[in-house]
Amino acid sequence: MTFSELGLRAELLSAVEAQGYTTPTPIQQQAIPAVLNGGDLLASAQTGTGKTAGFTLPMLQRLAGGPRPGKRQVRALVLTPTRELAAQVGESVADYGRHLTLKSHVIFGGVGQQPQVDAIRPGLDVLVATPGRLLDLQQQKHVDLSRVEILVLDEADRMLDMGFIHDIKKVLRVLPEKRQNLLFSATFSNEIQALANKLLDDPKMIEVARRNTTAELVDQAIYRVDREKKRELLAHLISEHDWHQVLVFTRTKHGANRLAEQLSKQEIPAMAIHGNKSQSARTKALAAFKTGELQVLVATDIAARGLDIEELPHVVNFELPNVAEDYVHRIGRTGRAGSEGQAVSLVCVDEHGLLKGIERLIKRDLEKRIEPGFEPDPNAKPEPIENGRNRRGGGGRGGNGQKRGGGGGQNRGQGQGRGGEQPTGTRRRRRGGNGNGGGRQQA
């Protein structure tokens, strides 16, 4: 099948061809006709399978030729959980809509709002937004959502995980009752089904991969190692195998900073990205990583959401996530769109319960390895994992004496938002905040 067989107009086909795509992915083959048909849609597919084009292309076609939006009005609204993902979706809208006369813009927190206000004022065909900043501007009457024709919830599972459900409900209350709703998700949880039942009207359901599966082209391996030797093992693996473009995940911002500094001291170029970094610093680090100038990018789950790096060869879990579903999201950064990739996890005795939870979720046992010279101490005792996210799921109930979802963490709704956003019901201001996003606590 080709894109031309999906019923897309010539302007969109030309833009798709310019992006180098010729054959639609399975999610695109099913989603594009469904969206063009005008009904609601609930779609689930693994990360990296083309979900963004799956809703962007038909959304642009439905908007093309329609009435121009009035002042501050928005015709299509795309909600995403993080600013990186919002920027990525915004780029796709601009790329695919380059031959159309539609106007689009992206808004998120962590930056000044005035340029965003100025862009919205004449009216937009497509607005891509994170929930917190959208509600800020809506409450200040800078954006009118009463004429939205199409609503897209992208990475809806992650928005629920991040505590944005209350913000989503607030947005829904100011939208027109009659509209097309598209709910896209990398995983297909019971919570997503519950949201879909409330939001969607007789939706078409698409699930192109079994729930919580990992990409078949990703080589997954576990290296057992003592917690104190993880950094040395990581540096050894990178140098020994001459790895380049290595995306490394840590649980915390502090851990990301420390690891990046330590690797750099060992002449392995590394930088960290997380919510405490400015948007310009995050953009600079990501650009250097994409070009290969930066060998290692160390990230938290929050900051890595929405990273779109073609043919990323290596993902390393320096620390296992406290929520098993996050493992699927993490390694989904590699092995994208038919490319091969390698996912390595460094696992110490503290994380055995988390590992069991991951293997239960993905319904497979992961290969266990021991690197010579880094053999773990068989008598080592597990210690509590600090600063975990105390959310649903995680590394098995009671694993290693931890509370469900990992110990030592903040309760959801009390912790910080993610990707520069924070659920409005729990938003706090730092002293000296300027009210433009910069004064808000960031994850």
C-alpha positions in Angstrom: 0.0 0.0 0.0 1.1 3.6 -0.7 0.1 6.9 0.9 -1.8 7.8 -2.3 -4.1 4.8 -1.8 -5.2 6.3 1.6 -7.2 9.1 0.0 -4.8 11.9 0.9 -4.8 15.1 -1.2 -1.9 16.0 -3.5 -0.4 18.7 -1.2 -0.1 16.2 1.6 1.3 13.5 -0.6 4.0 15.9 -1.8 4.9 16.8 1.7 5.1 13.1 2.7 7.3 12.4 -0.3 9.6 15.3 0.7 10.0 13.7 4.1 11.3 10.5 2.4 8.3 8.3 3.2 6.8 6.0 0.6 4.9 3.2 2.5 2.5 3.9 5.4 3.1 2.0 8.6 0.3 -0.3 10.0 -1.0 2.4 12.3 -1.1 4.9 9.5 -2.8 2.5 7.2 -5.7 2.0 9.7 -5.8 5.4 11.4 -5.7 7.8 8.3 -8.9 6.4 6.7 -10.6 6.3 10.1 -9.8 9.9 10.9 -10.8 11.0 7.4 -14.1 9.4 7.9 -14.8 11.9 10.7 -15.5 9.5 13.6 -13.8 9.2 17.0 -10.7 7.0 17.3 -8.9 5.1 20.0 -5.5 3.9 18.7 -2.6 2.1 20.3 0.7 1.3 18.8 4.3 0.9 20.0 6.5 4.0 20.2 8.2 4.8 16.9 5.5 3.3 14.6 4.3 6.6 13.1 1.4 7.6 15.3 2.1 11.3 14.8 1.6 11.1 11.0 -1.3 8.8 11.6 -3.3 11.7 13.1 -1.5 14.7 11.6 -2.1 13.9 7.9 -5.8 13.2 8.1 -6.3 16.1 10.5 -4.7 18.6 8.1 -6.8 17.2 5.3 -10.1 17.7 7.2 -9.1 21.2 8.1 -7.9 22.2 4.6 -10.5 24.3 2.8 -12.5 24.9 5.9 -13.5 28.3 7.4 -10.7 30.5 8.7 -10.6 30.7 12.5 -11.7 33.9 14.2 -9.6 36.0 16.6 -8.0 33.8 19.3 -10.0 30.8 18.0 -8.5 27.3 17.5 -9.9 24.7 15.0 -7.8 21.7 16.1 -6.2 21.1 19.4 -3.4 18.6 20.1 -2.6 17.9 23.7 0.7 16.3 24.7 2.3 15.6 28.1 5.7 17.3 27.5 7.2 20.2 25.7 9.6 18.0 23.7 6.7 16.0 22.4 4.7 19.1 21.7 7.7 20.5 19.7 8.0 17.2 17.8 4.3 17.2 16.9 4.5 20.9 15.9 7.3 20.1 13.5 5.2 17.3 11.9 2.2 19.6 11.5 4.5 22.3 9.9 6.3 19.7 7.6 3.2 17.9 6.4 1.1 21.1 6.1 3.8 23.1 4.2 1.7 23.2 1.0 -1.5 24.1 2.7 -2.6 27.6 3.9 -3.2 26.4 7.5 -1.7 28.2 10.5 -0.3 26.3 13.5 1.7 27.0 16.6 3.1 25.2 19.7 2.8 26.3 23.3 4.3 24.9 26.5 5.5 26.1 29.9 9.0 27.0 31.0 9.3 29.9 28.5 7.7 33.3 28.3 4.1 33.4 27.2 4.0 36.6 25.2 5.3 35.2 21.9 2.7 32.4 22.3 -0.1 35.0 23.0 1.0 36.9 19.9 0.9 33.8 17.7 -2.6 32.8 18.9 -4.2 36.2 18.6 -5.1 36.1 14.9 -6.5 32.5 15.3 -5.0 29.1 14.5 -6.0 26.1 12.5 -3.9 23.8 14.7 -2.7 24.5 18.3 -0.3 21.9 19.8 -0.1 22.4 23.6 0.8 21.0 27.0 -2.1 21.1 29.4 -0.8 23.5 32.0 0.2 26.4 29.7 -3.0 25.9 27.6 -5.1 26.4 30.7 -3.0 29.4 31.8 -3.7 31.2 28.5 -7.3 30.1 28.4 -8.0 31.4 31.8 -6.4 34.7 30.8 -8.7 34.7 27.8 -5.8 34.6 25.3 -7.2 31.5 23.6 -10.8 30.6 22.6 -11.5 26.9 22.6 -15.2 27.1 21.9 -14.8 26.3 18.2 -12.5 23.3 18.3 -13.5 20.8 15.6 -10.8 18.1 16.4 -9.3 17.2 19.7 -6.2 14.9 19.8 -4.8 13.4 23.0 -1.3 12.2 22.1 0.5 9.9 24.6 -2.7 9.9 26.6 -1.3 7.1 28.9 1.5 9.3 29.9 -0.7 12.3 30.6 -2.7 10.1 33.0 0.5 8.9 34.6 1.7 12.4 35.1 -1.4 13.5 36.9 -2.9 15.6 34.1 -6.3 14.1 34.3 -7.8 17.1 36.1 -6.3 19.5 33.6 -7.7 17.4 30.8 -11.2 17.5 32.4 -10.9 21.3 32.7 -10.0 21.6 29.0 -12.9 19.3 28.0 -15.4 21.6 29.9 -14.6 24.6 27.6 -14.6 22.6 24.3 -17.8 22.4 22.1 -19.8 19.3 22.7 -19.8 18.3 19.0 -16.2 17.6 17.8 -14.0 14.7 16.6 -11.9 13.1 19.3 -8.7 11.1 18.6 -7.0 9.4 21.5 -3.5 8.0 20.7 -1.4 6.0 23.2 1.8 4.0 23.2 0.3 1.6 25.7 -3.3 0.5 26.1 -4.1 0.4 29.8 -7.3 0.0 31.7 -7.1 3.6 32.7 -7.0 4.6 29.0 -10.1 2.5 28.3 -11.9 4.2 31.1 -11.0 7.7 29.7 -12.0 6.6 26.2 -15.4 5.4 27.5 -16.1 8.9 28.9 -14.5 10.9 26.0 -15.2 9.0 22.8 -18.4 8.4 21.0 -18.6 5.0 19.4 -14.9 5.1 18.5 -13.1 2.9 16.0 -10.4 0.9 17.9 -7.0 0.2 16.5 -4.3 -1.8 18.3 -1.5 -2.7 15.9 0.7 -4.4 18.6 -0.1 -6.5 21.7 -0.4 -4.5 24.8 2.9 -3.4 26.4 5.1 -5.3 23.9 8.6 -4.2 23.0 9.9 -3.8 19.5 11.1 -7.1 18.0 14.2 -5.5 16.4 15.5 -4.3 19.8 18.2 -6.5 21.3 17.5 -6.4 25.0 20.0 -7.5 27.6 20.5 -7.3 31.4 23.9 -6.8 32.9 24.0 -7.8 36.6 26.4 -5.5 38.5 26.9 -4.0 41.9 25.4 -0.6 42.4 28.8 1.0 43.0 30.2 -0.3 39.8 27.5 0.8 37.4 29.2 3.9 36.2 32.5 2.0 35.6 30.6 -0.7 33.7 28.8 1.9 31.6 32.0 3.6 30.6 33.6 0.3 29.9 30.8 -0.9 27.6 30.7 2.4 25.7 34.5 2.4 25.2 34.9 -1.4 24.6 32.2 -1.6 22.0 32.8 1.9 20.5 29.2 3.0 21.1 28.0 6.3 19.7 24.7 8.1 20.2 23.9 6.4 23.5 20.8 7.5 25.3 21.1 6.8 29.1 18.2 6.9 31.5 18.5 7.7 35.2 15.7 8.1 37.8 16.5 11.5 39.0 17.7 14.9 37.7 20.6 14.9 40.2 21.6 11.4 39.1 21.6 12.5 35.4 23.8 15.5 36.2 26.3 13.5 38.2 26.6 10.7 35.6 27.1 13.1 32.7 29.8 14.9 34.6 31.6 11.6 35.5 31.4 10.3 32.0 32.8 13.6 30.6 35.7 13.4 33.0 36.5 10.0 31.5 36.7 11.6 28.0 33.2 10.3 27.0 31.3 13.5 25.8 28.1 13.5 27.8 25.3 16.0 28.7 22.2 15.7 30.8 18.7 16.9 30.0 15.8 17.3 32.5 13.2 19.7 33.6 15.6 21.9 35.6 17.6 22.6 32.4 16.5 25.6 30.4 14.7 25.0 27.1 17.7 26.4 25.2 20.1 24.1 27.0 17.9 21.1 26.3 17.6 22.0 22.6 21.3 22.5 22.3 22.1 19.2 23.9 19.6 17.3 21.8 20.9 19.0 18.6 24.5 18.0 19.5 23.4 14.4 20.2 21.5 14.1 16.9 24.5 15.2 14.9 26.8 12.8 16.7 28.9 15.6 18.3 27.7 14.4 21.7 28.3 10.7 22.4 26.0 10.3 25.4 22.8 12.0 26.4 21.7 11.3 30.0 18.0 11.9 30.5 15.2 11.4 33.0 12.0 9.8 31.7 10.3 13.2 31.8 12.8 14.9 29.5 13.1 12.0 27.1 9.4 11.9 26.3 9.0 12.9 22.7 12.6 12.5 21.6 12.5 11.5 18.0 16.0 10.4 16.8 16.2 8.4 13.7 18.1 5.1 13.9 19.2 5.7 17.5 21.4 2.6 18.1 21.7 2.4 21.9 19.5 2.9 24.9 20.9 2.2 28.4 18.9 1.9 31.6 21.5 3.0 34.1 18.7 2.5 36.6 15.5 0.6 36.0 12.3 2.6 36.1 10.1 2.2 39.2 7.1 1.9 36.8 7.3 -1.1 34.5 5.5 0.5 31.6 8.3 3.1 31.5 10.7 0.4 30.4 8.6 0.0 27.3 8.7 3.7 26.6 12.4 4.0 27.3 13.6 1.2 24.9 11.1 2.4 22.4 13.5 5.2 21.6 15.6 2.7 19.6 14.5 0.1 17.1 12.1 2.7 15.5 10.5 2.3 12.1 12.2 -0.9 11.1 15.7 0.0 12.4 17.6 -2.3 14.7 18.6 -1.2 18.1 20.1 -2.3 21.4 18.7 -1.8 24.9 21.0 -2.5 27.8 19.9 -2.4 31.5 22.4 -2.3 34.4 20.7 -4.1 37.3 21.9 -4.3 40.8 20.5 -6.3 43.7 18.2 -3.4 44.7 16.4 -3.7 41.4 15.6 -7.4 41.2 11.9 -6.8 42.1 11.7 -4.1 39.4 13.2 -6.4 36.9 10.6 -9.1 37.7 7.8 -6.6 37.3 9.2 -5.6 33.8 9.4 -9.2 32.7 5.9 -9.9 33.8 4.6 -6.9 31.9 6.4 -7.7 28.6 5.8 -11.4 29.1 9.3 -12.5 28.4 12.5 -13.3 30.3 15.4 -10.9 29.4 18.8 -12.3 28.7 21.1 -11.9 31.8 24.8 -11.2 31.3 27.8 -10.6 33.5 30.7 -8.6 32.1 34.2 -10.0 33.1 35.7 -7.8 35.8 32.3 -6.5 36.9 31.0 -9.6 38.6 28.3 -8.7 41.2 28.9 -9.7 44.9 26.6 -12.7 45.5 26.3 -11.7 49.2 25.2 -8.1 48.5 22.1 -7.0 50.3 19.4 -4.9 48.7 18.9 -1.3 49.8 15.7 0.9 49.4 15.5 2.7 46.1 15.4 6.4 46.9 13.4 9.1 45.1 11.2 6.7 43.1 7.9 7.8 41.6 5.2 6.4 43.9 2.7 5.7 41.1 0.7 2.8 40.0 2.4 -0.4 38.8 6.1 -0.7 39.2 8.6 -3.4 40.1 6.3 -5.9 41.5 4.3 -5.7 44.7 6.6 -5.7 47.7 9.7 -6.3 45.6 12.8 -5.9 47.9 10.7 -4.5 50.7 9.5 -1.5 48.7 6.1 -0.1 48.6 4.2 -0.7 45.4 5.6 1.6 42.7 9.0 2.1 44.4 9.9 3.5 47.7 10.9 6.9 48.9 9.0 8.9 46.2 6.5 11.6 46.2 2.8 10.9 45.9 1.4 11.7 42.5 -0.3 15.1 42.7 2.3 16.3 45.3 5.3 15.9 43.1 6.4 18.1 40.3 4.9 18.1 36.8 6.9 16.8 33.9 8.6 18.4 30.9 8.1 22.0 32.2 4.4 21.3 33.1 2.7 20.7 36.4 -0.9 19.7 36.9 -2.8 23.0 37.7 -4.4 21.5 40.8 -1.0 21.3 42.5 0.9 24.1 40.9 3.2 26.0 43.2 5.1 29.2 42.6 8.7 29.8 43.5 9.6 33.1 45.1 10.5 35.5 42.3 8.5 33.7 39.6 7.6 35.9 36.8 4.3 34.3 36.0 5.4 33.4 32.5 6.2 29.8 33.1 9.8 30.5 34.3 8.7 30.7 37.9 6.9 27.3 37.9 8.5 24.3 39.4 9.7 22.0 36.6 10.3 18.3 36.6 
